[in-house]
Amino acid sequence: MASTTLKKRKKHIQNPWGGFFFVLPSIIAMAIFVYGMIGWTLKFSFSNRTSPWKRDNSFAGFARYTELLQDPEFTHAFSNLLKFTIVFMLGTMISGLIMALLLEKGIKGEGFFRSTYLYPMAISFIAMGTSWRWLMDSAKGETATGLNLIFNKMGLDFLQNSWYTSVSGSMFAMALPAIWQMSGYVMALFLAGFRGIPDDLREAARVDGASEFKIYRHILFPQLSPTFLTVLIILGHISMKVFDLIYGIASKGYVTKVLAIYMWQVIFDFQNYAKGAAIAVVILVMIAIVVIPYLIYVNKTEEAK
């Protein structure tokens, strides 16, 4: 009798429909508010809906996309985004790796330093943007504030900069607060990667006479290649859809305009819904080009294991 009851319970637990109905609300919500909205945006990008007063939803083909290629503001925003992405990714990976190297062997007060490095992650991009807007004020000399004032007091006037108002260096300056915020997160990923490498590999290399430099170069860094790939994908995804940081610092200024800012302007200021939808699709495709190969790689790696 007891064995029969136990079999019934196992059969009930192994019933796949129970799990399906449990996650069904999430599936429906995702189908509507994620993939449904993506489909709606894609439909709008192929329409003639270029005015809130002229409700023309007729099919326009790739007219909106060819219009983007001929739009100097779009190419300017795209160029700014590439500059921001390159500086942000390189700066964050290098600073995060350096911080991880300083902590990975274990030092006194490691918990304090980890918390300090990770603290910027707790600040929202919009709040951080407001603070960095003051820090990167372009005023110089006696009227300087923020970083320029610090340089002035230290007698380093040659380091004073126009920061985000400079045509040539605006996106490099805009990447500074992003690097400051995300470096701690990257440090945590690299630190976890270092701690996951067995100590036996280091000891064996030391016994063979390898220097610390060679241990890192030939043993530790190759072991971190999956972590490097993960960091690369995460930072690339963040940079391509950046909006709130730049909006908090420079609002919708032309000099620092990126695709997300331009999309906001086109939809809400110019009320050109079809063109704004086309920009949104371009951003989505860029993110997909970065993320999808990574997901395929992870899936194949898990299957191999």
C-alpha positions as CSV (number, residue, x, y, z in Angstrom):
1,M,0.0,0.0,0.0
2,A,2.8,2.4,0.9
3,S,4.8,1.6,-2.2
4,T,1.7,2.2,-4.4
5,T,1.1,5.6,-2.8
6,L,4.8,6.5,-3.2
7,K,4.7,5.6,-6.9
8,K,1.6,7.8,-7.4
9,R,3.4,10.7,-5.7
10,K,6.5,10.2,-7.9
11,K,4.3,10.1,-11.0
12,H,2.5,13.3,-9.9
13,I,5.9,15.1,-9.2
14,Q,7.3,14.0,-12.6
15,N,4.3,15.3,-14.5
16,P,5.7,18.0,-16.8
17,W,2.4,19.8,-17.1
18,G,2.6,21.0,-13.5
19,G,5.8,22.9,-14.2
20,F,4.4,24.2,-17.4
21,F,1.3,25.8,-15.8
22,F,3.5,27.2,-13.1
23,V,5.6,29.2,-15.6
24,L,2.7,29.9,-18.0
25,P,2.0,33.4,-16.7
26,S,5.6,34.4,-17.2
27,I,5.5,32.9,-20.7
28,I,2.4,34.9,-21.6
29,A,3.8,38.2,-20.1
30,M,7.1,37.7,-22.1
31,A,5.2,36.9,-25.3
32,I,3.1,40.0,-25.0
33,F,5.5,42.6,-23.5
34,V,8.8,41.5,-25.0
35,Y,8.3,39.7,-28.2
36,G,5.0,41.3,-28.9
37,M,6.4,44.7,-28.5
38,I,9.5,43.8,-30.6
39,G,7.1,42.7,-33.4
40,W,5.0,45.9,-33.1
41,T,8.2,48.0,-33.3
42,L,9.4,46.1,-36.3
43,K,6.0,46.6,-38.0
44,F,6.1,50.3,-37.3
45,S,9.6,50.6,-38.8
46,F,8.3,49.4,-42.1
47,S,5.3,51.8,-42.1
48,N,4.7,55.4,-43.3
49,R,3.7,56.6,-39.8
50,T,5.9,59.7,-39.8
51,S,3.5,62.1,-38.1
52,P,1.1,61.9,-35.1
53,W,-1.6,63.6,-37.1
54,K,-1.2,61.6,-40.3
55,R,-2.1,58.1,-39.2
56,D,-0.7,56.4,-42.3
57,N,0.3,52.8,-41.3
58,S,0.8,51.6,-44.9
59,F,3.8,49.5,-45.8
60,A,6.8,51.5,-46.8
61,G,9.4,48.8,-47.1
62,F,13.0,49.8,-46.1
63,A,12.3,53.5,-46.7
64,R,12.9,54.4,-43.1
65,Y,16.2,52.4,-43.0
66,T,17.6,54.0,-46.1
67,E,16.5,57.4,-44.6
68,L,18.6,56.7,-41.6
69,L,21.7,56.0,-43.8
70,Q,21.3,59.4,-45.4
71,D,20.7,61.2,-42.0
72,P,23.8,63.0,-40.8
73,E,22.5,63.0,-37.2
74,F,22.1,59.2,-37.2
75,T,25.6,58.7,-38.5
76,H,26.9,61.2,-35.9
77,A,25.1,59.3,-33.1
78,F,26.3,56.0,-34.4
79,S,29.9,57.3,-34.5
80,N,29.6,58.6,-30.9
81,L,28.3,55.2,-29.8
82,L,31.2,53.4,-31.3
83,K,33.7,55.8,-29.6
84,F,31.9,55.4,-26.3
85,T,31.8,51.6,-26.6
86,I,35.5,51.2,-27.4
87,V,36.7,53.5,-24.6
88,F,34.2,52.2,-22.1
89,M,35.0,48.5,-22.7
90,L,38.8,48.9,-22.8
91,G,38.9,51.2,-19.7
92,T,36.5,49.0,-17.7
93,M,38.2,45.7,-18.5
94,I,41.7,47.1,-17.8
95,S,40.8,48.8,-14.5
96,G,38.7,45.8,-13.4
97,L,41.5,43.4,-14.1
98,I,44.0,45.5,-12.3
99,M,41.8,45.7,-9.2
100,A,41.2,41.9,-9.3
101,L,45.0,41.3,-9.6
102,L,45.5,43.5,-6.5
103,L,43.0,41.4,-4.5
104,E,43.3,37.9,-5.9
105,K,46.1,36.7,-3.6
106,G,44.3,37.8,-0.5
107,I,45.2,41.0,1.4
108,K,44.2,42.5,4.7
109,G,40.9,44.3,4.5
110,E,39.9,42.6,1.3
111,G,36.2,42.8,2.2
112,F,36.5,46.6,2.7
113,F,38.2,47.0,-0.7
114,R,35.7,44.8,-2.5
115,S,32.8,46.7,-1.0
116,T,34.5,50.0,-2.0
117,Y,35.1,48.9,-5.5
118,L,31.5,47.6,-5.9
119,Y,29.8,50.6,-4.2
120,P,29.4,52.5,-7.5
121,M,27.2,49.7,-8.8
122,A,24.6,50.7,-6.2
123,I,24.2,54.1,-7.7
124,S,21.8,54.6,-10.6
125,F,23.1,55.9,-13.9
126,I,20.8,58.9,-13.8
127,A,21.9,59.9,-10.2
128,M,25.6,59.3,-11.1
129,G,25.1,61.4,-14.3
130,T,23.9,64.3,-12.3
131,S,27.0,64.2,-10.0
132,W,29.4,63.8,-12.9
133,R,27.8,66.6,-14.7
134,W,29.1,68.9,-11.9
135,L,32.5,67.1,-11.8
136,M,33.0,67.5,-15.5
137,D,32.0,71.2,-15.7
138,S,33.8,72.9,-18.5
139,A,34.6,76.1,-16.7
140,K,38.3,76.8,-16.3
141,G,40.5,79.1,-14.3
142,E,39.1,81.0,-11.3
143,T,35.5,80.0,-12.2
144,A,36.3,76.3,-12.4
145,T,34.4,73.7,-10.5
146,G,34.6,69.9,-10.1
147,L,37.7,68.3,-11.6
148,N,38.9,71.5,-13.2
149,L,38.9,73.2,-9.8
150,I,40.9,70.3,-8.3
151,F,43.5,70.6,-11.1
152,N,43.6,74.4,-10.6
153,K,44.3,74.0,-6.8
154,M,47.0,71.5,-7.5
155,G,48.7,73.7,-10.0
156,L,47.9,71.3,-12.9
157,D,46.1,73.8,-15.1
158,F,47.3,72.0,-18.2
159,L,45.0,69.1,-17.2
160,Q,41.8,71.3,-17.2
161,N,39.5,70.1,-19.9
162,S,36.2,71.0,-21.6
163,W,35.1,67.4,-20.9
164,Y,31.8,66.5,-22.4
165,T,31.3,69.8,-24.2
166,S,34.4,69.2,-26.3
167,V,33.6,68.1,-29.9
168,S,36.7,65.9,-30.2
169,G,36.8,64.4,-26.7
170,S,33.2,64.4,-25.5
171,M,32.6,60.6,-25.7
172,F,35.9,59.8,-24.1
173,A,34.9,62.0,-21.1
174,M,31.4,60.5,-21.1
175,A,33.0,57.0,-20.7
176,L,34.8,58.0,-17.5
177,P,31.8,57.8,-15.2
178,A,30.7,54.6,-16.9
179,I,34.1,53.1,-16.3
180,W,34.1,54.3,-12.7
181,Q,30.7,52.5,-12.1
182,M,31.3,49.2,-13.8
183,S,34.9,48.6,-12.9
184,G,34.0,47.1,-9.6
185,Y,31.6,44.6,-11.2
186,V,34.2,43.5,-13.7
187,M,36.7,43.2,-10.8
188,A,34.3,40.8,-9.1
189,L,33.9,38.7,-12.2
190,F,37.7,38.5,-12.7
191,L,38.3,37.8,-9.0
192,A,35.8,34.9,-9.1
193,G,37.7,33.6,-12.1
194,F,41.0,33.8,-10.4
195,R,39.7,32.1,-7.3
196,G,38.3,29.3,-9.4
197,I,41.7,28.3,-10.7
198,P,43.3,25.5,-8.6
199,D,46.3,26.4,-6.6
200,D,48.0,23.2,-7.7
201,L,48.6,24.7,-11.1
202,R,50.5,27.7,-9.6
203,E,52.5,25.5,-7.3
204,A,53.5,23.1,-10.1
205,A,54.6,26.0,-12.2
206,R,56.7,27.5,-9.4
207,V,58.4,24.1,-8.8
208,D,59.3,24.1,-12.5
209,G,61.0,27.5,-12.0
210,A,58.3,29.7,-13.7
211,S,58.3,33.3,-12.7
212,E,55.1,35.0,-11.5
213,F,54.9,36.9,-14.8
214,K,55.0,33.6,-16.7
215,I,52.5,32.0,-14.4
216,Y,50.0,34.7,-15.1
217,R,50.7,34.8,-18.8
218,H,50.8,31.1,-19.6
219,I,48.6,29.6,-16.9
220,L,46.2,32.0,-15.2
221,F,45.1,34.3,-18.1
222,P,44.4,31.4,-20.5
223,Q,42.2,30.0,-17.8
224,L,40.3,33.3,-17.6
225,S,39.3,33.3,-21.3
226,P,35.6,32.4,-20.5
227,T,35.5,35.2,-18.0
228,F,37.0,37.6,-20.5
229,L,34.3,36.6,-23.0
230,T,31.5,37.1,-20.4
231,V,32.8,40.5,-19.5
232,L,33.1,41.5,-23.1
233,I,29.5,40.6,-23.8
234,I,28.1,42.3,-20.7
235,L,29.9,45.5,-21.3
236,G,29.1,45.5,-25.0
237,H,25.4,45.0,-24.2
238,I,25.4,47.9,-21.7
239,S,27.3,50.3,-23.9
240,M,25.1,49.8,-27.0
241,K,21.9,50.8,-25.2
242,V,23.3,53.5,-23.0
243,F,20.8,56.3,-22.4
244,D,20.4,57.4,-18.8
245,L,24.0,58.2,-18.1
246,I,24.4,60.4,-21.1
247,Y,21.0,62.0,-20.6
248,G,21.8,62.8,-17.0
249,I,25.1,64.5,-17.9
250,A,24.5,66.2,-21.2
251,S,20.7,65.8,-21.8
252,K,20.0,65.7,-25.5
253,G,23.0,67.7,-26.7
254,Y,24.3,67.1,-30.2
255,V,27.9,66.7,-29.2
256,T,27.2,63.6,-27.0
257,K,24.2,62.2,-28.8
258,V,24.1,58.4,-29.2
259,L,21.5,56.2,-30.9
260,A,19.2,55.8,-27.8
261,I,19.2,59.6,-27.3
262,Y,18.4,60.2,-30.9
263,M,15.7,57.6,-30.9
264,W,14.1,59.4,-27.9
265,Q,14.2,62.7,-29.8
266,V,12.8,61.3,-33.0
267,I,9.8,59.6,-31.2
268,F,8.9,62.1,-28.5
269,D,10.2,65.4,-29.8
270,F,9.8,65.0,-33.6
271,Q,7.0,62.4,-33.2
272,N,8.3,60.5,-36.2
273,Y,7.2,57.0,-35.0
274,A,8.3,55.0,-38.0
275,K,11.8,56.4,-38.0
276,G,12.2,56.1,-34.2
277,A,11.1,52.4,-34.5
278,A,13.7,51.9,-37.2
279,I,16.4,53.2,-34.9
280,A,15.1,50.9,-32.1
281,V,15.4,48.0,-34.5
282,V,19.0,48.9,-35.4
283,I,19.9,49.0,-31.7
284,L,18.2,45.6,-31.2
285,V,20.1,44.1,-34.1
286,M,23.4,45.4,-32.8
287,I,22.8,43.9,-29.4
288,A,21.7,40.6,-30.9
289,I,24.9,40.4,-33.0
290,V,26.8,40.6,-29.7
291,V,24.7,38.4,-27.5
292,I,23.4,35.6,-29.7
293,P,26.9,34.2,-30.6
294,Y,27.7,34.2,-26.9
295,L,24.5,32.3,-26.0
296,I,25.4,29.7,-28.8
297,Y,28.9,29.4,-27.4
298,V,27.6,28.9,-23.8
299,N,25.0,26.3,-25.0
300,K,27.6,24.3,-26.9
301,T,30.0,24.4,-23.9
302,E,27.3,23.1,-21.6
303,E,26.4,20.3,-24.0
304,A,30.1,19.4,-24.3
305,K,30.4,19.1,-20.5
